[in-house]
């Protein structure tokens, strides 16, 4: 069940189709397949890797990423994609934890990685995809006996490291079965893809955008890879390429919205966009729909079950925007094809419709466990169910609404407060650009909500205005007890607001 086999099938059936376009140039499917085979031969003969060895991909978005990814699968080694924006120390933890024997990087990152691995007891080999070594490997004669590794369904295909914002990163072990099921779910739930259509990559290939490249590669899609997210470059690409699919974090879509002001037909040739990785607030979503249309798909997933828990379909984005439709747009959709999703209490008992508990899932997309971390695996997996750590509730039609991460829940005097509910209200204020609500310790009540607020450029906001807005929409006990106005909010490399950093700020302010 090696997932690369289907990609190579497409290379045989449509060899002349453009497969990848990036700063590295353009490759047809035939050229991509040839390069991947040559690299696979080099991994075996030059790097002396064996099946199951781990290979880190640490580079900016570029076409070589796909050559290396496919080569790993052909050779039977395990790719470990890593966000190129990570600090070298964070990369070092992943290299050592995974036991990687080789790191592919770029010239821009090569020196920092060289310094990093120099002090490692078992330093991995290091190859830049812009180096003479890499070009020599691409030029190797591929032996006729080089066959695709015969991977079993449960063999590792992708070692996905969590962001580590709440502790040391953990490597979610994703198998060929996991990835193939993710691809099939894409075809079933998200979109049908025709050969020659475009997948535009502006988000990191090490995460969701790279995962969603897989169904497009299997179907003969053209991967257009941008070095990073630049709103103007994305808008220009929407005009240049046809039948464009885009994945983005919600912050990317809102930045596209801002950049689109004054541009006629800003959506260009956008076929559809999927979004996920963080909450998409309702007001932002409605504004995006006004400009870019309703051909949108909301993804709820985790690295432990990539892109595959629930989804809000294109059909669900369309509607009259009455109360029922707006409630649906605030949800993260229904269970994906082939995935079971439940909301349970602390004992694992299924909760009735409308009651809030932890989201648990089961299916062929769920990881094997965490690499070398049996304790974390046992905590996350119980009787085949993955406990996500997310808090949510189902409605009577099977739509799941997430409240928050369990760690973000605020308990004030025994009452549960979900920060996202407050954030949705505060974002109704026209002058609020961003907001994040966290819990602050309280001597009598345990915790109380406070809000960190970023105003739009040139706008003025008063605490009294925000208080009044909250009192008009939510119970009095839920309103923030303090507002902290900020120039910006701390974010991860993938655009998620780091509430852990905001809590640290509260603690440091309290002690200073």
C-alpha positions as CSV (number, residue, x, y, z in Angstrom):
1,X,0.0,0.0,0.0
2,X,2.9,2.4,-0.6
3,X,1.2,5.7,-1.3
4,X,3.8,6.7,-3.8
5,X,2.7,3.9,-6.2
6,X,-0.4,5.8,-7.1
7,X,1.6,9.0,-7.8
8,X,3.9,7.0,-10.1
9,X,0.8,5.6,-11.8
10,X,-0.2,9.1,-12.6
11,X,3.3,9.9,-13.9
12,X,2.9,7.0,-16.4
13,X,-0.6,7.9,-17.5
14,X,0.1,11.7,-17.9
15,X,3.9,12.1,-18.2
16,X,3.7,15.5,-20.0
17,X,1.5,17.2,-17.5
18,X,3.1,19.8,-15.3
19,X,3.5,18.4,-11.8
20,X,5.4,21.0,-9.8
21,X,6.2,24.7,-10.4
22,X,8.4,26.6,-7.9
23,X,11.5,28.7,-7.6
24,X,13.3,25.5,-8.7
25,X,11.5,25.6,-12.0
26,X,8.8,23.4,-13.5
27,X,8.8,19.6,-13.6
28,X,6.5,17.4,-15.6
29,X,5.1,14.2,-13.9
30,X,7.7,12.2,-15.9
31,X,10.5,14.4,-14.7
32,X,9.3,14.3,-11.1
33,X,9.1,10.5,-11.2
34,X,12.6,10.2,-12.7
35,X,14.1,12.6,-10.1
36,X,12.4,10.8,-7.2
37,X,13.7,7.4,-8.4
38,X,17.2,8.8,-8.8
39,X,17.1,10.3,-5.3
40,X,15.8,7.0,-3.9
41,X,18.7,5.2,-5.5
42,X,21.1,7.7,-3.9
43,X,19.4,7.2,-0.5
44,X,20.2,3.5,-0.8
45,X,23.6,3.6,-2.5
46,X,25.2,6.9,-1.4
47,X,23.6,7.6,1.9
48,X,23.5,3.9,2.9
49,X,20.0,4.2,4.3
50,X,17.9,1.2,5.1
51,X,14.1,0.8,5.1
52,X,12.6,2.5,8.1
53,X,15.4,5.0,8.6
54,X,14.2,8.6,9.2
55,X,15.0,11.5,6.9
56,X,14.2,15.1,8.0
57,X,12.9,17.6,5.4
58,X,13.9,21.1,6.7
59,X,13.6,23.6,3.9
60,X,11.4,26.5,2.7
61,X,8.6,25.7,0.3
62,X,10.2,24.6,-2.9
63,X,9.7,21.9,-5.6
64,X,12.5,19.8,-4.3
65,X,10.3,19.0,-1.3
66,X,8.2,16.7,-3.5
67,X,11.2,15.0,-5.1
68,X,12.5,14.2,-1.6
69,X,9.2,13.1,-0.2
70,X,8.5,10.7,-3.0
71,X,12.1,9.4,-3.0
72,X,11.7,8.5,0.7
73,X,8.7,6.4,0.0
74,X,10.3,4.7,-3.0
75,X,13.3,3.8,-0.9
76,X,11.1,2.8,2.1
77,X,12.5,5.4,4.5
78,X,10.4,7.6,6.7
79,X,10.1,11.4,5.9
80,X,10.0,13.8,8.8
81,X,8.8,17.1,7.5
82,X,9.7,20.1,9.7
83,X,8.6,23.7,9.5
84,X,11.5,25.8,8.2
85,X,10.6,28.6,10.6
86,X,11.4,26.5,13.7
87,X,14.3,27.6,15.9
88,X,17.5,25.4,15.4
89,X,17.1,24.2,19.0
90,X,13.5,23.0,18.2
91,X,14.9,21.3,15.1
92,X,17.6,19.7,17.2
93,X,15.0,18.1,19.5
94,X,13.2,16.6,16.5
95,X,16.4,15.3,14.8
96,X,17.5,13.6,18.0
97,X,14.1,12.3,19.0
98,X,13.5,10.8,15.6
99,X,17.0,9.4,15.3
100,X,17.2,10.9,11.8
101,X,20.2,9.8,9.7
102,X,19.9,12.4,7.0
103,X,18.6,16.0,6.8
104,X,17.7,17.6,3.5
105,X,17.8,21.4,3.8
106,X,18.4,24.5,1.6
107,X,21.3,26.9,1.2
108,X,19.6,29.5,3.3
109,X,19.4,27.1,6.3
110,X,22.5,25.0,5.7
111,X,24.9,26.9,7.9
112,X,22.6,27.0,10.9
113,X,21.8,23.2,10.6
114,X,25.6,22.5,10.2
115,X,26.3,24.2,13.5
116,X,23.4,22.4,15.1
117,X,24.4,18.8,14.1
118,X,28.1,19.4,14.8
119,X,27.6,18.8,18.5
120,X,25.3,15.8,18.2
121,X,26.7,12.5,19.3
122,X,25.2,10.8,16.3
123,X,25.2,13.6,13.7
124,X,23.0,12.9,10.7
125,X,24.2,13.5,7.1
126,X,23.3,16.9,5.7
127,X,22.4,17.6,2.1
128,X,21.3,20.9,0.6
129,X,18.8,20.6,-2.2
130,X,20.8,23.3,-4.0
131,X,24.2,21.6,-3.6
132,X,26.3,19.8,-6.1
133,X,25.8,16.6,-4.1
134,X,22.0,16.9,-4.7
135,X,22.5,17.6,-8.4
136,X,24.8,14.6,-8.6
137,X,22.2,12.4,-7.0
138,X,19.6,13.6,-9.4
139,X,21.9,12.6,-12.3
140,X,22.4,9.0,-11.1
141,X,21.5,6.3,-13.5
142,X,18.5,4.6,-11.9
143,X,19.1,0.8,-12.0
144,X,16.4,-1.2,-13.7
145,X,16.1,-3.3,-10.6
146,X,15.1,-0.3,-8.4
147,X,11.6,-1.1,-7.3
148,X,9.3,0.8,-5.0
149,X,9.7,-0.5,-1.5
150,X,6.9,-3.0,-0.7
151,X,5.4,-1.1,2.3
152,X,2.8,-2.7,4.4
153,X,-0.3,-0.7,5.2
154,X,0.9,0.0,8.8
155,X,4.5,0.9,7.9
156,X,5.4,4.5,8.7
157,X,4.9,7.0,5.9
158,X,5.1,10.4,7.7
159,X,6.5,11.3,11.2
160,X,4.6,14.4,12.1
161,X,5.9,16.4,15.1
162,X,3.4,18.4,17.1
163,X,4.2,22.1,17.6
164,X,5.4,21.6,21.2
165,X,3.7,24.8,22.4
166,X,2.7,23.0,25.6
167,X,5.8,20.9,26.1
168,X,8.3,18.8,24.1
169,X,7.1,18.0,20.6
170,X,5.8,14.4,20.0
171,X,6.1,12.5,16.8
172,X,2.8,11.2,15.6
173,X,3.4,8.1,13.6
174,X,1.3,8.2,10.4
175,X,1.2,5.1,8.2
176,X,0.6,4.5,4.5
177,X,-2.9,3.4,5.4
178,X,-3.5,6.7,7.3
179,X,-2.3,8.8,4.3
180,X,-4.3,6.8,1.7
181,X,-7.4,7.1,3.8
182,X,-6.9,10.8,4.1
183,X,-6.6,11.0,0.3
184,X,-9.8,9.0,-0.2
185,X,-11.6,11.1,2.3
186,X,-10.5,14.2,0.3
187,X,-12.1,12.8,-2.8
188,X,-15.2,11.8,-1.0
189,X,-15.8,14.9,1.1
190,X,-13.8,17.9,-0.1
191,X,-13.5,17.9,-3.9
192,X,-13.0,15.9,-7.1
193,X,-9.7,16.8,-8.9
194,X,-9.1,16.6,-12.6
195,X,-5.6,16.2,-14.2
196,X,-4.1,19.6,-14.8
197,X,-5.9,21.5,-12.1
198,X,-3.8,23.7,-9.7
199,X,-3.0,23.3,-6.1
200,X,-1.5,26.6,-4.8
201,X,0.8,26.2,-1.8
202,X,1.5,29.3,0.2
203,X,1.3,27.6,3.6
204,X,4.2,25.4,4.9
205,X,4.5,22.1,3.0
206,X,5.5,20.5,6.2
207,X,2.0,20.7,7.5
208,X,-1.6,20.8,6.1
209,X,-0.8,22.2,2.7
210,X,1.8,19.4,2.0
211,X,-0.7,16.8,3.2
212,X,-3.4,18.1,0.8
213,X,-0.8,18.0,-2.0
214,X,-1.2,14.2,-1.9
215,X,-4.7,13.9,-3.4
216,X,-3.7,16.4,-6.1
217,X,-0.5,14.4,-7.0
218,X,-2.5,11.2,-7.1
219,X,-5.1,12.8,-9.4
220,X,-2.6,14.6,-11.8
221,X,-2.9,18.1,-10.3
222,X,-0.3,20.8,-10.8
223,X,1.5,21.9,-7.6
224,X,2.3,25.6,-7.7
225,X,4.7,26.2,-4.7
226,X,5.3,29.7,-3.4
227,X,8.3,30.2,-1.0
228,X,5.9,31.5,1.8
229,X,2.7,33.3,2.3
230,X,2.5,36.7,0.6
231,X,-1.0,37.9,0.1
232,X,-0.2,39.9,-3.1
233,X,1.6,36.9,-4.7
234,X,-1.4,34.6,-3.9
235,X,-3.9,37.1,-5.5
236,X,-1.7,37.3,-8.6
237,X,-1.5,33.5,-8.8
238,X,-5.3,33.3,-8.6
239,X,-5.3,35.4,-11.8
240,X,-2.5,33.5,-13.5
241,X,-3.4,29.8,-13.0
242,X,-6.7,28.0,-13.6
243,X,-8.9,25.9,-11.4
244,X,-7.0,26.8,-8.3
245,X,-7.3,25.1,-4.9
246,X,-5.8,26.7,-1.9
247,X,-5.3,25.7,1.7
248,X,-4.8,28.4,4.3
249,X,-5.0,29.0,8.0
250,X,-7.8,31.5,8.9
251,X,-5.3,34.3,9.4
252,X,-4.1,33.8,5.8
253,X,-7.6,34.1,4.4
254,X,-8.3,37.3,6.4
255,X,-5.0,38.8,5.1
256,X,-6.0,37.9,1.6
257,X,-9.3,39.7,2.3
258,X,-7.5,42.9,3.4
259,X,-5.1,42.7,0.4
260,X,-8.0,42.3,-2.1
261,X,-9.5,45.7,-1.4
262,X,-9.8,47.6,-4.7
263,X,-9.0,44.6,-6.8
264,X,-11.9,43.7,-9.2
265,X,-12.7,39.9,-9.2
266,X,-10.1,39.2,-6.6
267,X,-11.0,35.6,-6.5
268,X,-9.8,35.1,-10.0
269,X,-9.7,31.4,-11.0
270,X,-10.2,30.1,-7.4
271,X,-12.0,26.8,-7.6
272,X,-12.1,26.3,-3.9
273,X,-10.3,27.0,-0.7
274,X,-10.1,24.9,2.5
275,X,-9.1,26.3,5.8
276,X,-8.2,25.0,9.2
277,X,-5.6,24.8,11.9
278,X,-7.2,27.4,14.1
279,X,-10.7,28.8,14.7
280,X,-12.3,30.8,11.9
281,X,-14.5,33.4,13.6
282,X,-17.9,33.9,12.1
283,X,-17.5,37.6,11.2
284,X,-14.3,36.9,9.4
285,X,-15.8,33.9,7.5
286,X,-18.8,36.0,6.3
287,X,-16.4,38.7,5.0
288,X,-14.3,36.1,3.2
289,X,-17.4,34.6,1.6
290,X,-18.5,38.0,0.3
291,X,-15.2,38.3,-1.7
292,X,-14.1,34.8,-2.5
293,X,-17.4,33.0,-2.6
294,X,-18.8,29.9,-0.8
295,X,-16.7,27.2,-2.4
296,X,-15.0,26.7,0.9
297,X,-14.3,23.7,3.1
298,X,-13.6,23.9,6.8
299,X,-11.2,21.3,8.1
300,X,-11.0,20.0,11.6
301,X,-8.1,17.6,12.2
302,X,-5.0,17.1,14.2
303,X,-1.5,15.8,13.4
304,X,-2.6,12.6,15.1
305,X,-5.4,12.2,12.5
306,X,-4.4,14.5,9.7
307,X,-7.1,16.8,8.3
308,X,-9.7,14.1,8.9
309,X,-12.0,14.5,11.9
310,X,-14.9,16.6,10.7
311,X,-15.5,19.0,7.8
312,X,-17.9,21.8,6.9
313,X,-18.7,21.2,3.2
314,X,-19.1,23.7,0.3
315,X,-22.8,23.0,0.4
316,X,-22.9,23.9,4.1
317,X,-21.2,27.2,3.4
318,X,-24.1,28.2,1.1
319,X,-27.4,29.4,2.6
320,X,-29.6,32.3,3.6
321,X,-27.4,33.4,6.5
322,X,-30.4,33.1,8.8
323,X,-29.9,31.9,12.4
324,X,-29.8,28.2,11.5
325,X,-27.2,28.8,8.7
326,X,-25.1,31.0,10.9
327,X,-25.0,28.4,13.6
328,X,-23.9,25.9,11.1
329,X,-21.1,28.2,9.8
330,X,-19.9,28.5,13.4
331,X,-19.5,24.7,13.6
332,X,-16.7,22.5,12.2
333,X,-19.1,20.3,10.3
334,X,-19.9,16.6,10.4
335,X,-17.8,13.5,10.8
336,X,-15.6,12.7,7.8
337,X,-16.3,9.6,5.6
338,X,-15.0,6.5,7.4
339,X,-14.4,8.3,10.7
340,X,-16.4,7.9,13.9
341,X,-16.6,10.9,16.1
342,X,-18.1,11.1,19.6
343,X,-18.3,13.6,22.5
344,X,-17.7,11.9,25.8
345,X,-17.4,12.6,29.5
346,X,-14.3,11.9,31.6
347,X,-15.2,8.3,31.9
348,X,-15.6,7.9,28.2
349,X,-19.3,7.7,28.2
350,X,-21.1,9.1,25.1
351,X,-22.9,12.4,25.9
352,X,-26.3,13.3,24.6
353,X,-26.8,15.9,21.8
354,X,-26.1,19.4,23.1
355,X,-23.9,18.3,26.0
356,X,-20.3,19.4,26.1
357,X,-17.4,17.0,26.5
358,X,-14.1,15.8,25.0
359,X,-14.1,14.9,21.3
360,X,-12.8,11.4,20.6
361,X,-12.4,9.7,17.2
362,X,-11.8,6.3,15.6
363,X,-10.9,5.3,12.1
364,X,-8.2,4.4,9.6
365,X,-6.7,7.9,9.7
366,X,-5.8,7.7,13.4
367,X,-2.0,7.5,14.1
368,X,-0.3,4.3,15.4
369,X,0.9,6.3,18.4
370,X,3.8,8.6,19.3
371,X,7.3,7.8,18.3
372,X,9.3,6.4,21.2
373,X,6.8,7.7,23.8
374,X,4.6,4.9,25.1
375,X,3.3,7.0,28.0
376,X,2.0,9.7,25.7
377,X,0.5,7.1,23.4
378,X,-1.4,5.4,26.2
379,X,-2.7,8.8,27.3
380,X,-4.0,9.7,23.9
381,X,-5.3,6.3,22.6
382,X,-7.8,4.2,24.5
383,X,-9.4,1.1,22.9
384,X,-8.8,2.4,19.5
385,X,-10.2,5.9,20.2
386,X,-8.0,9.0,20.0
387,X,-8.7,11.5,22.7
388,X,-8.2,14.9,21.0
389,X,-8.1,17.2,24.0
390,X,-10.7,19.4,22.2
391,X,-14.0,20.3,23.9
392,X,-17.2,20.3,21.8
393,X,-20.8,19.4,21.4
394,X,-23.0,17.9,18.7
395,X,-26.3,19.3,17.5
396,X,-29.3,17.1,16.6
397,X,-28.1,17.0,12.9
398,X,-24.6,15.8,13.7
399,X,-22.7,19.1,13.4
400,X,-19.9,19.4,15.8
401,X,-19.2,22.8,17.4
402,X,-15.8,23.1,19.2
403,X,-15.8,25.2,22.3
404,X,-12.0,25.2,23.0
405,X,-9.1,23.0,23.9
406,X,-9.6,21.4,27.3
407,X,-6.5,23.2,28.6
408,X,-8.0,26.6,27.6
409,X,-11.3,26.0,29.5
410,X,-11.8,28.7,32.2
411,X,-13.6,27.5,35.4
412,X,-14.9,30.5,37.3
413,X,-16.5,29.7,40.6
414,X,-17.5,26.3,39.3
415,X,-19.0,27.6,36.1
416,X,-17.3,26.7,32.7
417,X,-16.4,29.5,30.4
418,X,-15.2,28.9,26.9
419,X,-12.9,31.6,25.6
420,X,-13.9,31.2,22.0
421,X,-17.5,32.2,22.9
422,X,-16.2,35.5,24.3
423,X,-13.8,36.0,21.4
424,X,-16.6,35.7,18.8
425,X,-18.5,38.4,20.6
426,X,-15.6,40.8,20.9
427,X,-14.8,40.4,17.2
428,X,-18.2,41.9,16.4
429,X,-16.7,45.3,17.3
430,X,-15.7,46.9,14.1
431,X,-12.4,48.2,15.5
432,X,-11.2,44.9,16.9
433,X,-8.7,43.2,14.6
434,X,-7.6,40.3,16.8
435,X,-8.5,39.0,20.3
436,X,-7.6,36.2,22.6
437,X,-9.2,35.4,25.9
438,X,-7.4,33.4,28.7
439,X,-8.0,32.6,32.3
440,X,-6.3,34.6,35.1
441,X,-6.0,33.2,38.6
442,X,-8.4,34.6,41.2
443,X,-8.1,34.0,44.9
444,X,-11.8,33.3,45.5
445,X,-13.2,32.1,42.1
446,X,-10.3,30.1,40.9
447,X,-10.1,31.8,37.5
448,X,-11.6,34.8,35.7
449,X,-11.5,35.6,32.0
450,X,-9.3,38.5,30.6
451,X,-9.0,39.6,27.0
452,X,-5.9,40.6,25.0
453,X,-7.1,42.9,22.2
454,X,-5.5,44.2,19.0
455,X,-7.2,47.2,17.4
456,X,-7.4,47.9,13.7
457,X,-5.0,50.5,12.4
458,X,-5.9,53.9,13.6
459,X,-8.9,52.7,15.6
460,X,-9.7,53.5,19.2
461,X,-11.5,51.1,21.5
462,X,-12.6,51.6,25.1
463,X,-13.1,48.9,27.8
464,X,-16.6,50.3,28.3
465,X,-17.5,49.6,24.7
466,X,-16.3,46.0,24.9
467,X,-18.0,45.4,28.2
468,X,-21.3,46.7,26.8
469,X,-20.9,44.4,23.7
470,X,-20.4,41.4,26.0
471,X,-23.3,42.2,28.2
472,X,-25.5,42.5,25.1
473,X,-24.6,38.9,23.9
474,X,-23.4,36.7,26.8
475,X,-24.0,36.1,30.5
476,X,-22.5,38.7,32.8
477,X,-20.3,36.2,34.5
478,X,-18.6,35.4,31.2
479,X,-17.4,38.9,30.4
480,X,-13.7,39.6,30.7
481,X,-12.6,41.2,34.0
482,X,-9.8,43.1,32.2
483,X,-8.8,44.1,28.7
484,X,-5.1,44.4,27.7
485,X,-4.6,46.3,24.5
486,X,-1.7,45.0,22.4
487,X,0.1,45.9,19.2
488,X,0.1,42.2,18.2
489,X,-0.5,38.8,19.7
490,X,2.1,36.1,19.9
491,X,1.7,33.4,17.3
492,X,3.3,30.1,16.3
493,X,5.0,29.6,13.0
494,X,1.7,28.3,11.6
495,X,-0.3,31.4,12.7
496,X,-2.0,30.0,15.9
497,X,-2.3,32.5,18.8
498,X,-0.1,31.2,21.6
499,X,-2.3,31.4,24.7
500,X,0.5,29.9,26.7
501,X,2.6,33.0,26.0
502,X,-0.3,35.2,27.1
503,X,-0.6,33.3,30.4
504,X,3.1,33.7,31.0
505,X,2.7,37.4,30.4
506,X,0.0,37.5,33.0
507,X,2.2,35.7,35.5
508,X,5.2,37.9,34.8
509,X,3.1,41.1,35.1
510,X,1.8,39.8,38.5
511,X,5.2,39.2,39.9
512,X,6.9,42.3,38.5
